[in-house]
Amino acid sequence: MSSIEDLFGKLAMTTVTTVSRIALSHATNAAIRNVTSYITTQLPKNKPDTREIRTLQRQLDLKIKNLKPTIDIIARSVADGNQDLEPALEMCNDLKQDIDDFANQVNTITDPDQVKFRLKRLLSNVDDAIPSLHLSLRSIENKSGTTAISPAKLVQSSNILLNPQQKKFKVKLYSLFAANYREASAKRFTWKEEFPKCDLIVVKNSKDQLEYALEITEDINDGLYHEEGEDKKQMVIDINHIQRMYYTQSGELLNIEDAKDAVLVMKVSKQEKKKNDEDSISSTDEKLIQVKETAPEIVQEELKEAQWYAIGLWADDDNDGEEDSSDDEKSDKTKITSVSDFSLNLLLLESVIKLALLEITEQMNHLQASDELITLYMK
């Protein structure tokens, strides 16, 4: 029986529509087979042309095989939301297309010199791609499989944490509708939209202690009808109460209606955490964004102890005229800067939360944390 966390885990099997090592492998295998067929049918054996073409064929095969793990890691990273690496995959797509074209044309080429020329050009294209792909690989993961921390994201997260309330995220907020529970259905849970448009800022709860919260305020300029003079609703999520987080590529995986883009999902405890609680945030697993294929099943009774929220980006599609809606908004914009890079918003929010958890759990300023401690919380 599928649980809500199983649905979250399906993200691990979701991929972007870009080249993977499997697609490149198929293209290369087809090229190798067709070159072999060309040598067998059109070239005499033991001739210099045959030997040279076989040598070039083997070089292409080995180089692509060596690239497969690198391409696979990059493809997985892009599928997990790292859009900075999309150009690297586009390079792989171009390489795959070159190999496909050669595989389709090799049997129609009558001049052995032309076959050698095309193979050498393919090898040159592979050689040109290798440094860029390895540079991309170094930015996300080393050979031991340890995910690298993005320096840019770490600096941005630090800036937000050092200047709370100075940055805001334009988001949508959903909550799990626990009352609508369908035991027999694959999609047992229903999500409801709390705020179709809202502002999320990180606030410090106490001047003396390292405590942070997510302050979420409804934005009534959301294109929906509101009573005149209606107060903005507000919700506060204590970061110390966040037990688990998941980053999914599409809210549709969670049965969130009209949520086609990525969402950040949080399990938030309703009870105050205890320092020695085995299920507290100080457990290493609880500090990380987790996308699991298998996870503990959530039962109906557990929903009494925790709430689930999903945060998605708000896109300014139909409300272009809102910017001049009021003088107050213009004034606010001079005080609070909106994080406008939509490709990083949720991943940046995720990093801010993890950096805040470091301060809360260790009770130290993150600027004083060691490399090992930052890696533990931010990886």
C-alpha positions in Angstrom: 0.0 0.0 0.0 1.5 3.3 -1.1 2.2 6.0 1.5 2.6 9.7 1.0 6.3 9.3 1.3 6.3 6.6 -1.4 4.7 9.2 -3.7 7.5 11.7 -2.8 10.0 8.9 -3.5 8.8 8.6 -7.1 10.7 11.7 -7.9 13.9 9.6 -7.8 12.6 7.8 -10.9 11.6 11.0 -12.7 14.0 12.3 -15.3 14.2 15.3 -17.5 13.8 14.9 -21.3 17.5 15.1 -22.0 20.3 12.7 -23.0 21.3 10.0 -20.5 24.2 7.6 -20.6 21.7 5.0 -21.8 20.7 7.0 -24.9 24.3 7.9 -25.7 25.2 4.2 -25.3 22.6 3.1 -27.8 23.8 5.7 -30.3 27.4 4.6 -29.9 26.6 0.9 -30.2 24.7 1.6 -33.4 27.7 3.5 -34.8 30.1 0.7 -33.8 27.9 -2.0 -35.4 27.5 0.0 -38.6 31.3 0.6 -38.8 31.9 -3.1 -38.4 29.4 -3.8 -41.1 31.1 -1.3 -43.4 34.5 -2.9 -42.8 33.1 -6.4 -43.4 31.2 -5.6 -46.6 33.1 -2.8 -48.3 36.8 -3.1 -47.2 39.2 -6.0 -47.9 40.8 -7.5 -44.8 44.3 -6.7 -43.7 44.5 -3.4 -45.5 45.8 -0.2 -43.9 42.4 1.4 -44.2 40.8 -1.5 -42.3 43.3 -1.4 -39.5 43.0 2.4 -39.1 39.3 2.4 -39.1 39.1 -0.4 -36.5 41.6 1.6 -34.3 39.4 4.7 -34.6 36.3 2.7 -33.9 37.8 1.3 -30.7 38.9 4.7 -29.5 35.4 6.1 -30.0 33.9 3.1 -28.1 36.3 3.4 -25.2 35.9 7.2 -24.8 32.2 7.0 -24.7 32.2 4.2 -22.2 34.5 6.3 -20.0 32.1 9.2 -20.3 29.0 7.3 -19.3 29.3 7.6 -15.5 30.0 11.4 -15.8 27.0 11.9 -18.1 24.8 9.8 -15.8 25.7 11.9 -12.7 25.1 15.2 -14.6 21.8 13.9 -15.9 20.6 12.9 -12.4 21.7 16.3 -11.0 19.7 18.2 -13.7 16.7 15.9 -13.0 17.0 16.9 -9.3 16.7 20.5 -10.2 20.2 21.7 -10.9 19.5 23.8 -14.0 23.0 25.3 -14.0 24.1 22.0 -15.6 21.6 22.0 -18.4 24.2 23.3 -20.9 26.4 20.3 -20.2 23.5 18.0 -21.1 22.8 20.0 -24.3 26.5 19.3 -25.2 25.8 15.6 -24.7 22.7 15.9 -26.8 24.7 17.4 -29.6 27.3 14.7 -29.3 24.6 12.0 -29.4 23.1 13.6 -32.5 26.5 13.6 -34.3 27.0 9.9 -33.5 23.4 9.1 -34.7 24.0 10.9 -38.0 27.3 9.1 -38.5 25.7 5.7 -37.7 22.9 6.4 -40.2 25.2 7.4 -43.0 28.3 5.2 -42.7 27.0 2.4 -44.9 26.3 4.9 -47.7 29.9 6.2 -47.7 32.0 4.6 -50.4 35.3 6.4 -49.7 37.3 4.9 -46.8 39.0 8.3 -46.3 35.6 9.9 -45.7 34.8 7.2 -43.0 38.2 7.9 -41.3 37.5 11.7 -41.5 34.1 11.3 -39.9 35.4 9.1 -37.2 38.3 11.5 -36.4 35.8 14.4 -36.3 33.6 12.5 -33.8 36.7 11.7 -31.7 37.6 15.4 -31.8 34.1 16.4 -30.7 34.3 13.9 -27.8 37.7 15.3 -26.8 36.3 18.8 -26.8 33.4 17.8 -24.6 35.4 15.9 -22.0 37.0 18.9 -20.2 33.6 20.7 -19.9 31.8 17.6 -18.7 34.4 16.8 -16.1 34.3 20.4 -14.9 30.6 20.1 -14.5 31.1 16.9 -12.6 33.5 18.5 -10.2 30.8 21.1 -9.4 28.3 18.5 -8.1 30.0 15.3 -7.1 33.4 13.7 -6.8 34.3 10.2 -7.6 33.5 9.0 -4.1 29.9 10.0 -4.6 29.9 12.8 -2.1 27.7 15.7 -3.3 29.6 19.0 -3.5 28.2 22.1 -1.9 27.4 25.0 -4.2 29.6 27.9 -3.0 27.2 30.4 -4.6 24.2 28.9 -2.9 26.0 28.8 0.4 26.9 32.5 0.2 23.4 33.5 -0.8 22.0 31.4 2.1 24.4 33.0 4.5 23.4 36.5 3.3 19.7 35.7 3.9 20.4 34.3 7.4 22.6 37.2 8.4 19.9 39.7 7.2 16.6 38.1 8.2 13.5 39.8 6.9 15.5 41.4 4.1 14.7 38.8 1.5 11.3 37.4 0.5 10.2 34.5 -1.6 7.0 34.7 -3.7 5.4 31.3 -3.3 2.2 29.3 -3.1 1.5 27.3 0.0 -0.3 24.0 0.2 -1.2 21.9 3.2 -2.1 18.2 3.6 -5.9 17.8 4.0 -5.7 15.0 6.6 -9.5 14.7 6.8 -9.7 13.5 3.2 -8.1 10.1 3.6 -8.8 7.3 1.2 -7.5 4.0 2.4 -8.1 2.1 -0.8 -6.8 4.7 -3.2 -3.2 4.9 -4.6 -3.4 8.7 -4.0 -4.6 8.5 -0.5 -4.1 12.1 0.5 -5.4 15.4 -0.8 -3.7 18.7 -0.7 -5.5 22.0 -0.3 -4.2 25.4 -1.3 -3.8 27.6 1.8 -2.4 30.7 0.0 -2.4 30.9 -3.8 0.1 33.7 -3.5 2.1 34.7 -0.4 5.4 36.2 0.8 7.8 33.9 2.7 10.5 35.5 4.8 13.0 34.0 7.3 12.7 35.6 10.7 14.7 35.3 13.9 12.5 34.4 16.9 14.8 35.7 19.6 17.6 38.2 19.8 19.5 36.2 22.4 19.0 32.7 21.0 19.6 31.2 17.6 16.0 30.4 16.7 14.4 30.9 13.3 11.0 30.6 11.7 9.4 30.8 8.3 6.9 33.7 8.3 4.3 33.2 5.5 1.9 36.1 4.8 -0.9 35.9 2.3 -0.8 38.3 -0.6 -4.4 39.3 -1.5 -3.3 40.6 -4.9 -3.6 37.1 -6.2 -6.2 37.6 -8.9 -9.0 36.1 -6.7 -11.9 37.8 -5.0 -11.4 39.2 -1.5 -13.7 41.2 0.7 -12.7 44.9 0.9 -10.6 45.5 4.0 -10.0 41.8 4.5 -6.9 41.2 6.6 -4.0 39.2 5.3 -3.7 35.7 6.8 -0.4 34.7 8.2 1.3 31.4 9.2 4.5 30.9 11.1 6.5 27.6 10.8 9.2 27.1 13.4 12.2 25.8 11.6 13.2 23.8 14.6 10.0 21.8 14.2 10.8 20.8 10.6 11.4 17.0 10.7 11.8 16.1 7.1 12.0 17.9 3.7 11.6 16.6 0.2 12.2 18.4 -3.1 10.0 17.1 -5.9 10.2 18.0 -9.6 6.4 18.3 -10.0 3.6 18.8 -7.5 1.4 16.5 -9.7 3.4 13.6 -8.2 1.8 14.5 -4.8 -1.7 14.8 -6.3 -1.6 18.6 -5.9 -4.0 20.0 -8.5 -2.5 22.5 -10.9 1.0 22.2 -9.4 3.1 21.2 -12.4 6.3 22.8 -11.2 8.7 21.8 -8.4 7.6 21.9 -4.8 9.5 21.8 -1.5 7.6 19.6 1.0 8.0 19.8 4.7 6.9 17.6 7.6 6.4 19.9 10.6 6.0 18.5 14.1 3.1 19.9 16.1 5.0 19.3 19.4 8.0 21.1 20.9 11.2 19.2 20.2 13.2 17.8 23.0 17.0 17.8 22.9 17.3 14.1 23.5 14.4 13.1 21.3 15.7 10.3 19.0 13.4 11.7 16.3 14.7 15.2 16.7 16.2 17.3 14.0 19.7 16.6 15.3 19.6 13.2 13.6 21.7 13.5 10.5 19.0 12.0 8.2 16.6 14.7 9.4 18.8 17.5 8.3 18.9 16.5 4.7 16.6 17.0 1.8 15.5 13.5 1.1 14.2 12.0 -2.1 13.6 8.3 -1.2 12.4 5.4 -3.1 11.5 3.7 0.1 10.5 5.5 3.3 8.6 4.8 6.6 4.9 4.7 5.9 2.8 7.5 7.3 -0.4 6.2 8.9 -3.5 8.2 9.7 -2.6 8.4 13.4 0.8 10.1 12.6 -1.0 13.0 11.0 -2.2 14.0 14.5 1.4 14.6 15.5 2.7 16.4 12.4 1.5 18.7 9.6 2.6 18.5 6.0 3.2 21.6 3.9 4.2 22.0 0.2 5.7 25.2 -1.1 5.8 26.0 -4.8 7.0 29.1 -6.7 4.4 31.7 -7.6 4.7 32.7 -11.2 3.8 36.2 -12.4 1.7 35.1 -15.4 -1.6 37.0 -15.2 -0.8 39.7 -12.7 1.6 41.9 -14.5 -0.2 45.1 -13.4 0.1 44.4 -9.7 3.3 46.3 -9.2 1.7 49.6 -9.1 -1.3 48.5 -7.1 -0.5 50.5 -4.0 2.1 53.0 -2.7 2.6 50.7 0.4 3.8 47.9 -1.8 6.3 50.2 -3.6 7.5 51.3 -0.2 7.8 47.7 1.0 9.9 46.8 -2.1 12.5 49.3 -1.0 12.9 47.5 2.3 12.5 43.8 1.3 14.2 42.5 -1.8 12.5 39.7 -3.7 14.6 36.8 -4.8 13.9 36.9 -8.5 16.0 34.0 -9.8 13.2 31.5 -10.2 15.5 28.7 -11.1 17.1 28.9 -7.7 14.3 29.9 -5.4 13.2 26.6 -3.9 16.8 25.2 -3.8 17.9 28.5 -2.2 15.1 28.3 0.4 16.1 24.7 1.1 19.7 25.8 1.7 18.6 28.6 4.0 16.6 26.2 6.1 19.5 23.8 6.4 21.9 26.6 7.4 19.3 27.7 10.0 19.1 24.2 11.3 22.9 24.2 11.8 22.7 27.2 14.0 19.6 26.0 15.9 21.0 22.5 16.5 24.6 23.4 17.3 23.7 26.8 18.9 26.5 28.5 17.0 26.7 31.1 14.3 27.2 29.4 11.0 30.2 31.7 10.3 32.0 29.9 13.1 31.2 26.4 11.8 33.9 24.1 10.5 34.0 22.9 7.0 33.0 19.4 8.2 30.0 20.8 10.1 28.8 22.8 7.1 29.2 19.8 4.8 27.2 17.7 7.3 24.2 20.0 7.2 24.4 21.4 3.7 25.1 18.3 1.6 
